[in-house]
């Protein structure tokens, strides 16, 4: 037969940014061979009538670095149309590594990305020392979707500098040369880039700053020069920019990152971009500096999220508003049903609400220092807390906050938050948007998404498993920004382009990201009218029985990787065509 598979009758949004067309897509041997009105027979046909057909989504910002060694599905990303995810962001990872440093890297990942150390300790299959050995190990395992790897700064620094690297001592010229040689080897072996983290919010589970957080300009530029002469390779950085401290620290930090981009000689540096309450207009300043650098000939982009960057609070989550209250701490070890029973007792509630929260962050805690600042005034926090419910609303009006509801009904906000936590027998989740929601709407996000230097990112797939479930970002891009939002919607063709070819081109994966003959048959068939996000739920399916939040979507008729169907009617099929994606092929 002329086709192994034919996707028939769909609205093809090909990833180029051009207008959608009604067409069939023919697939043979894992590649797209024809697009148009196809008369040829096929071994299998997927009816795409009433649906859109897109390239598979490329998620640039995931943290499955450990999970990739034990989880074949790479959930939850696989449920949201992602066919290629990029790992190794924010400078944390697991290679290269000496046997004696494995636990320190686990503690880093647990603290920075809220991935339970017990799950990592049980699940990681330490069959490597070098980054190239790590690539070979994870490449040989079966997976539903493709993944690409970046080398990460923290393990590289610890591997070369040992305890000096963990203590954040300045790297010597010899240290920098050694790190650069290892980075070059990893890039030549197929790593798509290099990432570094420079934020005070990232701490190990011991409360220690990350090894590379204070790396000097000389170190970053020396590493960036490892890209010289290569035809591929990107850099990724996350930084606080010391925004609260004023213009001078901001410019000093940006100057360092700009110097790294310049040293990379044409290789693109992407920077995380979000709005922070303490400096609500500084994201525009970051964009201004990026624009100015681009005009000077540097290659810089910003990674943006499609909604607020927030956390989910609940009795089953990593933390909640009462986790530091003395009375709650006395029952925290009990099963959920027993905790709920006690919390519903009137006298227990009265005593607890008269208390103040003890500190919950610090050494030995995966909870960030931000939590203590928030829990110090739960009544105020309540005005940024929303019930998530069964149909999550990620752009709720401020009038829907628990604090606003309490004020309207003459109740103390703390009392309302307490009761909300007990709804659904203690399974309720409260949504707390931290970044990108200063004014109580996504207006700034719309500006970020519309910027020509914006890349979709920051989903953190695989990370913050007890507080965040933003691997659903790709689905949210479609349902909110092309369908549901009352104002400021984006064209479907542009959103698909961002989710597909923009990301693929950025990391040098030219064999995917568009629907065109000769390219990989990484495809989605999506009923956009029915597309919906389900409520995130806790699942105890990590190694060692640890829990994580998983969020599913409805509306994916099919997701294909290399022509094989990995999702059919929103469910996994058991197919495992995914593998390590390496850059270099042309579009």
C-alpha positions, 0 to 999 in steps of 0.5 A: 500500500502507498501509505502505512498510515493516512490521517484523513480529513483534518484541518492541517496546521503545519507549524510554519505559521501559514494558514491552515488547510483542509488536507490528508497526511500520508505516512510511510516508514515513520516519515511524512510522504505526502500532504493533500487530497490523498487517494492512495490506500493505507494500512491504517486510517485515522479519521481527523474530521472536525479536528486539527492536525499539528506537528508534535509539540516540542517542550523546551523546559523539562526535568525528566533527567532522573525519570527518563531512566525509569519511566517509559511514558514520560508522563505527564508530558505525553498526555499533552501532545508533546513528542519531544521534550528537552531535559537538563534545564536550570543547571541541575542534572545527573551527569557527569558524576563520580560515584561518591557524588551521586547523593549530592546530585540527588539532594540538589535535584530534590531541593531545586526541583521538588523531586522526592529524593527517595524516588531518585535514590530508588529509581535512578539506574546509575550506569554512567560516569561521563555524560556520554555514558549517561546519554547511551544509558537512557537512549537504550531504554524504551520510551513513548516520546523523544527527548533531547539532553542538555549538559548541566552546570552543577554536576559539571562543576562538581565533577571537575572541582569536587568539594570546591565546586559544592562550596561555590569557590571561584573556578581556576583557569584549569577548572574552566578548561577542564569543564569546557573540554567535557562540555565540548565532548558532550555537545559533539556526542549529541547534547543540544546545549548547556544550562546554568542556574543563577537564582537564590530560590534554588537550594539543595535539600540541605538548604545550600545554594546550588554549586554554579549559582555564583559562577563568575563571568570568566567561568561562564564565558569559558564554558560558552567558548566550548561551542565555537565552530559547532553547527548546533548548540544552545545555552539556557539560563535562569536568574533572579537578576536581583530585581528587588535590589534596584538597577545596578545589580540587575545590570551587573547580572545581565552584563554577565549573561550577555557576555556569555552569549557573546562568547558563544559566538552565534549560539542562542542563549535563552533566559526565563522571563516572568513577572514578579510582584516585587518588581512588576515591570522589570520583565519589560526591562529584561526584554529591553536588554534582550532586544538591545543585545539582539540589535548588536548581533547577539542571539538571545531569546526569552522563554515564557509561560502561557499562564501564571507560574504558581503552586498547588496547595493541599493536604496531599501536596508538598505544602499548604497554609497550615503546614507550619502550625504547631497543632497541625504538625502534631497530626501531619504523620497521620493518614489523610482520612484521619487528619481530615477527621481531626481537622473537622473537630471544632475545638482542634480548629479553634486552637490551631487558628489561634496559633502562628506558623513556625518556619517550614523552609531551611536546611533539610526542607524541600520547601523554598524560603518564599513559603515562610514569607507567605505563611507569616500572613495567611489572611493576606495570602488568601487573596491570592488563593483560589479553589482549583475545582474539577475544571481548573481556571488558571485566569480566575478573577480576584473576586473569586479568591478565598480572601475576597469570598471571606470579606464578602461573607463577613468571615475571617479569611484564615477560617475560609482557607481552613474549610476549603482545605477540607473540601472533597474529603481533604483532596481539594487543591488551592491554586496560588499564582506566584509569578505573572499575576500581579494585576490578577490577569494574564495581560502581561503574559499576552504581551510576552507571548506576542514578542518576536523573541519569545519561545514557549517554555518553563513547563518544568515537566517532571519537576515540582511533583508535589506543588506544580503540574505545568506540563499541561502548558501545551494544551493550555496554549491551545485551549486558552489562547486560541479558544477560551480567552475573551480578549487577546486571543492568538491565531491558532497557526501562530500558537502551533508554530510556537509549540512546534517549529520554533522549539525544534529550530531553536535546539537544532532538531530540523527533522521535526516541527512541521508537517511537510514531506520528508520530515518525521511523522511526529503528529497530533490529531486534536479535537480543539472544540473538546480540548479540556484539562482535567484536575491534577491528582496525586498518584503514588507511582514514583519509585519507592511509592512517592507521590506526584501530581499528574494532570491529564487532558481530553481531546487528543484523538491521536499523538504519533511519534515517528508514525507510531500511535502513542496516544489514542483517544487520550490514552497510552497505547503501549507503543514505545518509539521514542528515543534520544534526539540529537541535533544536526539534520536540516529542515 
